[in-house]
Amino acid sequence: MIPKYLPIFNNRAVKHIILTSGRAGTKSSYAAIRTDYQTVSDPHGSAVVLRKHHNKLRKTVYKEMIRGINRLGISKNKFTITKSPMEITYKKYGTTIYFSGSDGIDDTKGIIDEDKPIKLVVLDELTEFFDDGEGEDELSNIEATFVRGNSSGFQMIYLYNPPKNPNAPINQWCKKMEKREDCIHIHTDYRDVPVSWLGQALVDSAEAMKRADEKMYRWVWLGQAVGVDELIYYMFGDRHRQKPDPNRRYDRIYIGGDYGQQNATTFEAFGLDTYRKKFPGLGEYYHSGRETGKQKSPSEYAQDLVEFMNELHEQYDNRVFYIFLDPSAKGLAEEIRRATRAVRLDYQVFLRDAENDVALGISRVQKVLSFDIMSVSPKQEYAVSEFGTYEYDKKSIEKGKEVPVKEDDHCMDAIRYCVMGVWKRLKYWLPNDETEEIDVCDISRKEVEDDEYL
């Protein structure tokens, strides 16, 4: 483990240990080693590892605890390791590491170990307890559940990457905890870790982001609460406004669609340029019933989309269109199915409900802009305009949340849908990022399984 963690490893006097970091700060590795060591060093003390949601345990903290056994140099044969229930038990003492989510109040009550009381509680991805749970109140209830039966040596370790907003509730909670005599807060980043441990490629990724967008680098890699710009896509500039090459052929064209009845309906089209590793904007459809005074029906919008795709196909000779549509636009989706089946097309069309995680989608659009992967065509004039005005609500920032202003955001929604839809391809064009791993072989198969061919 890195030197910063050595002073606390055998210190049982501190009850609350908060570990924060930027990416690759090794806090999870430390927590795994410390938790495994708890079971082999104390014949009378077990441990529990919690995340807010059950479905994230196996691929994260459970695997990390098994890696920790290897790092301690202990044979796995000395443990009983089971997946159902998810537990790791040291055979010699019968001390156990339990794993649980905290989706409901009853999730943790059944873990109380009468013979080997819980001496260590590890809460991973603590932000989830504030974003999806009761925050400080939930943490207090968890402490009260497991502290019973412990005369001394009880500890809780909290792990998280700080949100960029200093007003976020978890950041305010941390400041409050720092004032307690029984709490210590240690912050690390990748610069605290030997390069030989991380690999030069990871360090190069951090430096690449620093050159592209220093503010994002300070948040992502250094773990600093850098503050939230009101302008969401502050990195968007002249370099992102590029005319697409009219002579380039695109095998796949991706379209994000946002639907409104009185508000605007827009379709934003992008080409997948695998040779240059770029995602250039190709064209835009935009109609606002309120602004034009003419309302259009879903069937009319569907026909307009077919004409829009025909124009793109004629120019770029693509074989496939992938459409990621506003998930609430069920009526429009049905009309698109009808419109594409009613005529003979020279291309295939796949339709999918867009993934509508706003915060994650914004983060991903910011990344492809920061690293100049995505550009916007001059033809996408409404999108260009919205990039310059799309903002967070000031009052939401002050309250520790980032909520976009729901005005003139139709192109931004459509582009976010599109980027989310093609993310499994775009992510490989970013500098190495170990936080989001998928199997490359799954990409084409997944597109066939999840998309609906019209």
C-alpha positions in Angstrom: 0.0 0.0 0.0 1.1 3.6 -0.5 2.9 5.4 2.3 -0.1 7.7 3.0 -2.1 4.8 4.4 0.6 3.2 6.6 -0.1 5.3 9.7 -3.8 4.2 9.9 -3.4 0.5 9.0 -3.0 -0.7 12.6 -4.6 2.3 14.3 -7.8 1.1 16.0 -8.3 4.2 18.1 -9.9 6.1 15.2 -13.5 5.1 14.7 -14.2 6.8 11.4 -11.8 6.8 8.5 -12.8 8.7 5.3 -10.8 7.9 2.2 -11.3 10.1 -0.8 -9.3 10.3 -4.0 -9.2 11.0 -7.7 -9.0 8.2 -10.2 -6.4 5.6 -9.4 -5.8 6.8 -5.8 -5.7 3.1 -4.6 -8.2 3.7 -1.8 -10.1 0.5 -2.8 -7.0 -1.5 -2.8 -6.2 -0.3 0.7 -9.7 -1.1 2.0 -9.5 -4.6 0.6 -6.1 -5.3 2.2 -7.3 -3.8 5.5 -10.6 -5.8 5.5 -8.9 -9.1 4.6 -6.4 -8.5 7.3 -9.2 -7.9 9.8 -10.4 -11.5 9.4 -6.9 -13.1 9.7 -5.5 -11.0 12.5 -8.5 -10.8 14.9 -10.0 -14.2 15.9 -13.0 -12.4 17.4 -13.8 -9.8 14.7 -15.6 -10.1 11.3 -16.3 -7.4 8.7 -19.0 -6.2 6.4 -18.7 -4.4 3.1 -21.7 -2.3 1.9 -22.7 -0.6 -1.3 -26.0 1.1 -1.7 -27.2 -1.4 -4.3 -26.9 -5.2 -4.3 -26.4 -5.5 -8.0 -23.0 -3.8 -7.9 -21.4 -5.9 -5.3 -20.0 -8.9 -7.2 -18.1 -7.0 -9.9 -16.6 -4.4 -7.6 -15.9 -4.9 -3.8 -16.3 -8.7 -3.8 -13.6 -9.0 -6.5 -11.5 -6.4 -4.8 -11.5 -8.3 -1.5 -10.3 -11.5 -3.3 -7.5 -9.5 -4.9 -6.6 -8.3 -1.4 -6.0 -11.9 -0.3 -3.4 -12.3 -3.0 -1.8 -9.0 -2.1 -1.4 -10.2 1.5 0.4 -13.3 0.2 -2.1 -15.7 1.8 -3.4 -18.8 0.0 -7.0 -18.7 -1.0 -7.2 -22.2 0.3 -7.3 -20.8 3.8 -10.6 -19.2 3.0 -14.1 -20.4 2.2 -15.2 -18.1 -0.7 -18.9 -18.3 -1.7 -21.0 -16.3 -4.1 -24.4 -17.2 -2.8 -24.4 -16.0 -0.1 -21.6 -13.7 -1.0 -19.1 -14.3 1.9 -15.4 -14.8 2.5 -14.6 -16.8 5.7 -11.2 -17.4 7.2 -11.3 -21.1 8.1 -8.9 -20.9 11.0 -11.0 -18.4 13.1 -14.4 -18.6 11.4 -14.2 -14.8 10.9 -16.2 -13.6 7.9 -16.4 -10.8 5.4 -20.1 -10.2 4.6 -21.3 -8.3 1.5 -24.6 -6.5 1.3 -26.5 -3.7 -0.4 -28.4 -1.1 1.6 -31.5 -0.8 -0.6 -33.8 -1.3 2.4 -33.8 -1.1 6.1 -33.8 -4.9 6.5 -30.8 -5.5 4.3 -28.2 -5.2 7.0 -30.1 -6.4 10.1 -29.5 -10.1 9.3 -25.7 -9.7 9.1 -25.1 -9.2 12.8 -22.7 -11.9 13.9 -23.2 -12.9 17.6 -20.1 -15.1 17.8 -17.7 -13.0 15.7 -19.0 -9.4 16.0 -18.6 -7.0 13.2 -15.4 -5.0 14.0 -15.1 -3.3 10.6 -17.7 -1.7 8.3 -16.6 -0.6 4.8 -18.9 1.6 2.8 -17.9 1.8 -0.9 -19.0 4.4 -3.4 -20.4 6.5 -0.5 -22.0 9.1 -2.9 -24.7 6.5 -3.7 -25.9 6.6 -0.1 -26.4 10.4 -0.5 -27.7 10.4 -4.1 -30.0 7.4 -3.8 -30.5 7.0 0.0 -30.9 9.0 3.2 -27.4 10.2 3.4 -26.1 11.1 6.8 -29.2 9.6 8.5 -28.6 6.2 6.8 -25.0 6.2 7.8 -25.9 6.8 11.4 -28.4 3.9 11.3 -25.7 1.6 9.8 -23.3 2.5 12.6 -25.9 1.9 15.2 -26.7 -1.5 13.7 -23.1 -2.8 13.8 -21.5 -1.0 16.8 -23.5 -3.1 19.3 -21.5 -5.8 21.1 -18.2 -4.0 20.4 -16.4 -2.8 23.5 -13.5 -1.4 21.5 -11.8 -1.5 18.1 -14.9 -0.8 16.0 -14.2 1.1 12.8 -16.0 2.4 9.7 -14.2 3.2 6.5 -15.9 5.4 3.9 -14.7 5.5 0.3 -15.7 7.9 -2.4 -14.5 10.3 -5.2 -15.7 13.8 -4.2 -18.4 15.3 -6.4 -17.2 18.5 -8.2 -19.8 20.6 -6.4 -18.5 21.8 -3.0 -22.1 22.2 -1.9 -22.9 18.5 -2.5 -24.3 17.0 0.7 -21.5 14.4 0.9 -18.9 17.1 0.8 -20.7 19.0 3.5 -20.9 15.8 5.6 -17.2 15.2 5.2 -16.4 18.7 6.5 -18.6 18.1 9.5 -16.9 14.7 10.2 -13.4 16.2 10.0 -14.2 18.2 13.1 -14.7 15.1 15.2 -11.9 13.8 17.3 -12.7 10.2 16.4 -12.4 10.8 12.6 -9.5 11.1 10.1 -9.8 12.1 6.5 -7.1 11.0 4.0 -7.1 12.2 0.4 -4.9 10.7 -2.4 -4.5 10.9 -6.1 -2.5 9.0 -8.7 0.6 11.0 -8.0 0.8 9.4 -4.6 1.2 6.0 -6.3 4.4 4.6 -7.9 4.2 4.7 -11.6 5.3 1.1 -11.8 2.1 0.1 -9.9 -0.2 2.0 -12.3 1.6 1.7 -15.6 2.8 4.6 -17.7 -0.3 4.4 -19.9 -2.6 5.4 -17.0 -0.3 8.3 -16.2 -0.3 9.4 -19.8 -4.1 9.3 -19.8 -4.2 11.7 -16.8 -1.7 14.1 -18.5 -3.7 14.0 -21.7 -6.8 15.1 -19.9 -4.8 17.8 -18.1 -3.7 19.2 -21.5 -7.3 19.0 -22.9 -9.3 20.3 -20.0 -7.4 21.1 -16.8 -10.6 21.7 -14.7 -11.9 18.3 -15.6 -8.5 16.8 -14.9 -8.5 18.4 -11.4 -11.8 16.8 -10.6 -11.4 13.4 -12.3 -7.8 12.7 -11.6 -7.0 14.8 -8.5 -10.4 14.4 -6.8 -10.8 18.1 -6.2 -14.3 19.7 -5.7 -13.5 22.3 -8.4 -17.0 23.8 -8.5 -19.7 23.6 -11.1 -19.8 26.0 -14.1 -23.3 27.2 -14.8 -22.6 26.7 -18.5 -22.6 22.9 -18.8 -20.5 22.5 -22.0 -18.0 25.2 -21.1 -15.4 23.4 -23.3 -17.4 23.8 -26.5 -15.7 26.2 -28.9 -14.7 27.0 -32.4 -12.7 23.9 -32.8 -15.8 21.8 -32.4 -17.6 23.5 -35.4 -16.4 21.6 -38.4 -17.8 20.9 -41.8 -18.1 17.1 -42.4 -16.1 15.7 -45.3 -18.7 15.4 -48.1 -16.6 12.7 -49.8 -16.3 10.4 -46.8 -18.5 7.3 -46.6 -19.9 6.3 -43.2 -21.0 2.7 -42.7 -23.1 3.7 -39.7 -24.9 6.9 -38.9 -26.3 7.5 -35.4 -29.3 9.7 -34.8 -30.5 11.1 -31.4 -34.1 12.2 -31.3 -36.0 14.4 -28.9 -39.7 14.8 -29.3 -42.1 17.5 -28.3 -45.7 18.2 -29.1 -45.7 22.0 -28.7 -42.0 22.1 -28.0 -39.4 21.4 -30.6 -38.8 18.0 -32.1 -35.2 17.5 -33.3 -33.1 14.7 -34.8 -29.3 15.1 -34.6 -27.1 12.9 -36.9 -23.5 11.8 -36.4 -21.2 9.6 -38.4 -18.9 6.9 -36.9 -15.5 7.5 -38.4 -13.5 4.6 -37.1 -10.4 5.4 -39.2 -9.9 8.9 -37.7 -11.6 7.9 -34.4 -14.0 10.8 -34.7 -17.8 11.3 -34.3 -18.6 14.2 -36.7 -22.0 15.9 -36.8 -23.6 15.4 -40.2 -27.0 17.1 -40.1 -30.0 18.3 -38.1 -33.7 18.2 -38.3 -35.6 20.8 -36.2 -39.2 21.8 -36.0 -40.9 23.8 -33.3 -44.7 24.0 -33.4 -44.7 26.9 -31.0 -42.2 28.9 -33.0 -43.6 28.2 -36.5 -47.3 28.2 -35.5 -47.7 24.8 -37.2 -48.1 21.7 -35.1 -47.1 18.4 -36.6 -48.4 14.9 -35.8 -46.2 12.0 -34.9 -46.8 10.5 -38.3 -45.6 13.7 -40.0 -42.4 13.7 -37.9 -41.8 10.1 -38.7 -42.1 10.9 -42.4 -39.8 13.8 -42.0 -37.3 11.5 -40.3 -37.4 9.1 -43.3 -36.7 12.0 -45.7 -33.9 13.2 -43.4 -32.3 9.7 -43.5 -32.7 9.4 -47.2 -30.8 12.7 -47.7 -28.0 11.4 -45.4 -27.9 8.1 -47.1 -27.7 9.7 -50.5 -24.7 11.8 -49.4 -22.8 9.3 -47.2 -23.8 5.9 -48.6 -24.3 4.3 -45.2 -25.7 0.8 -44.7 -27.2 1.3 -41.3 -29.0 4.0 -39.2 -29.2 3.6 -35.4 -31.9 5.8 -33.8 -31.9 6.6 -30.1 -35.2 8.1 -29.3 -36.6 10.0 -26.4 -37.9 7.1 -24.2 -41.2 9.0 -23.5 -42.0 9.3 -27.2 -43.8 5.9 -27.6 -46.3 7.2 -30.1 -43.6 8.7 -32.4 -41.6 5.4 -32.1 -44.6 3.5 -33.4 -45.0 5.9 -36.3 -41.4 5.5 -37.2 -41.8 1.8 -37.3 -44.8 2.2 -39.7 -43.0 4.8 -41.9 -39.9 2.7 -42.4 -41.9 -0.5 -43.1 -44.1 1.3 -45.6 -41.4 2.0 -48.1 -38.4 0.1 -49.5 -35.2 1.5 -48.1 -31.7 1.0 -49.3 -30.4 0.8 -45.7 -31.3 -0.8 -42.4 -32.9 1.1 -39.5 -32.5 0.1 -35.8 -34.6 1.8 -33.2 -33.8 1.9 -29.5 -35.2 3.8 -26.5 -32.5 6.2 -25.4 -30.8 5.8 -22.1 -31.9 8.9 -20.1 -29.4 9.2 -17.3 -28.9 12.9 -17.5 -25.9 13.3 -15.2 -24.0 10.4 -16.8 -25.0 11.5 -20.3 -23.7 15.0 -19.7 -20.4 13.7 -18.3 -19.9 11.6 -21.4 -20.7 14.4 -23.8 -18.2 16.6 -21.9 -15.5 13.9 -22.4 -16.0 13.5 -26.2 -15.9 17.3 -26.5 -12.9 17.7 -24.3 -10.9 15.2 -26.3 -12.2 16.5 -29.7 -13.8 13.3 -30.6 -17.2 14.8 -31.4 -17.7 17.8 -33.7 -20.8 19.6 -34.9 -21.6 20.6 -38.4 -22.6 24.2 -39.3 -25.8 22.6 -40.5 -26.6 21.8 -36.9 -27.3 25.5 -36.2 -29.8 24.9 -33.4 -27.4 22.6 -31.6 -24.6 25.1 -32.0 -26.8 27.7 -30.4 -27.9 25.5 -27.5 -24.3 24.5 -26.7 -23.7 28.2 -25.8 -26.7 28.6 -23.6 -27.3 25.2 -21.9 -26.9 25.8 -18.2 -27.4 24.4 -14.7 -30.0 26.0 -12.6 -28.2 28.4 -10.2 -30.3 27.4 -7.2 -29.8 23.7 -7.7 -26.0 24.3 -7.6 -26.3 26.1 -4.3 -28.3 23.2 -2.9 -25.6 20.7 -4.0 -27.4 19.3 -7.0 -26.8 20.0 -10.7 -30.1 20.3 -12.5 -30.1 21.6 -16.1 -32.5 24.4 -16.9 -35.3 22.9 -19.0 -35.4 25.5 -21.6 -34.1 25.4 -25.2 -32.5 22.0 -24.5 -34.0 19.8 -27.2 -30.8 19.5 -29.3 -28.8 18.9 -26.1 -31.1 16.0 -25.1 -30.9 14.5 -28.6 -27.1 14.7 -28.7 -26.9 13.2 -25.2 -29.1 10.3 -26.3 -26.9 9.7 -29.3 -23.6 9.7 -27.3 -25.1 7.4 -24.7 -26.2 5.1 -27.4 -22.8 4.8 -29.1 -20.7 5.1 -26.0 -19.4 1.5 -26.1 -17.6 2.5 -29.2 -16.6 6.1 -28.4 -15.0 5.2 -25.1 -12.2 3.3 -26.8 -11.1 6.5 -28.5 -10.6 8.2 -25.2 -7.3 8.0 -23.3 -7.1 4.8 -21.3 -9.8 4.7 -18.7 -9.9 1.7 -16.4 -13.2 2.7 -14.7 -15.5 1.5 -17.4 -14.6 -1.9 -18.8 -16.5 -3.9 -21.3 -15.7 -6.8 -23.6 -15.0 -5.4 -27.1 -16.4 -8.7 -28.6 -19.8 -7.9 -27.1 -20.3 -4.6 -29.0 -21.6 -5.9 -32.4 -23.5 -8.7 -30.7 -25.1 -6.4 -28.2 -26.2 -4.0 -31.0 -28.1 -6.9 -32.7 -29.6 -8.2 -29.5 -30.8 -4.9 -28.0 -31.8 -3.0 -31.2 -35.1 -3.5 -32.9 -34.7 -3.9 -36.6 -37.5 -2.1 -38.5 
